[in-house]
Amino acid sequence: MKRLKKKIQIVLLVLFMCALITVGYLLKVHYWNYDKPINEKEKIALEKKEQYQKDLKGTGNKSNIIDLRQGIAIIEIEHNGKDDYLFELKTNENQLIQTIAKGTGDIQRKITYESPKEEAYILNVTTNGDWRIKIR
């Protein structure tokens, strides 16, 4: 009986260690690597640092006017909450260029956009939750 109890304790300990390793790996992939470039365009944009740096935060719906220089921009979005969200990049004439993200709940997403010329754009946020946008 004591041997069986000891074996069960060892198996449970091994399973617990495997679970810790898995959680650690998932956290590393999701959070620690978030700021690292995901593709060649991003790498180039980060090296050149050609875009205006912008960090916007808010709660609820908002139309943000952002200036982009010609070239590659990295747009990072984050939404916190259980609410629906919609992030859209539009021209300064309110024409949709790209839906960056649409869904429900928490999200972190990063895209690259190649601006053909220096001009103002509209970044629309539609939600009741908290959000953040970083441009680099």
C-alpha positions, 0 to 999 in steps of 0.5 A: 500500500505504501509503495502504491501511494509513493508511486501515485505521489511521484506520478502526480508530481511529474504531471504537476511539473509538466503542467508548469512547464506547459504554462510557462511556455505558453506565457513565454510565447504569448507575452514575452515574444509579443514585442519581437518582430514577426516578419521581415517587414516588421524587422525593417520598420523597427530598424529604420524607425521611420514612423511617428511613435504613438501610444493611444489608450481609451475606453469605448468608441473613438476615432483616432487620427494618426499621421503615418509617414511613407513606409512600413508602420507597425500597428499594435492593438490590445483590447481588454474586456468581455465586450465586442470590439472592432478596430479599423484603419481608414483613409482620411476620407473615411474609406476602409483600408483594413479591418485590423481586428473584430471579435469578442473578449481579450486580444493582442494583435500586431499588423504591418501597414505600408503607407504609400505616402505621408498622410493622416489616417483614421483608426476607428475603435468600436467597443465598450471595453478598454483598448490600447493602440501603439504605432511604431 
